[in-house]
Amino acid sequence: MQLHLEEFQMSYMTAFKRSVLLRSVSVAITLGGLAACGGGDSANVGVGVGLGVIVPVQPPAIAPLTLVLTRVGPEAIEVDWSDDPSVERFVILRDGYALATTTTTTTLIDASVFVNETYCYQVRGQDAAGYLVAATSNGCISIIP
């Protein structure tokens, strides 16, 4: 059986990565076990903290939501957005700052706006764990007299 150079390098790198990974797990368990059992001197307690395998958590996909901004009074804007079944709560942002949070509606009246100003809104939907799972694009509206 003849291996090409690329295949050999790939299999060698895979084996090397596995070896390093297993060794770092072993070191983390050993050092963590010594510190937890009171082994070693007090200067080395906690040496195992931070060692180990880091497994990245894949965040959920972000679903698009629609956003509609409507002026409903001399100094009021109605913010409407679509719903998503995986969303537990919505965070409404105005100019990048949290304006409100809701779990029961997909509409908000913002009566804290002023004439001759422009305001930009975004709505972000979070699941029960607080992960961002849905969002609108940024939408802006100007309050013209």
MOFENVEN-V88428 format. One line per field, one symbol per residue. ss: DSSP state (@ for helix, = for strand, . for the rest). phi: phi as a letter, one per 40 degrees, with the letter a starting at -180 (. if undefined). Layout:
BEGIN
ss: ???
phi: ???
END
This chain:
BEGIN
ss: ....@@@@@@@@@@@@@@@@@@@@@@@@@@@@@@@@@....@@@..................===.=======..======.......======..======....====......==========.....=====..=====..
phi: .bccdccccccccccccccccccccccccccccccccgcgcccbcgcccgchccbcccccccccbcbbbbcbacaabcbbaccaccccabbcbbfgbccababbabaabbbbbbcgbbbbbabbcbcccgccbaacccbbabcbc
END
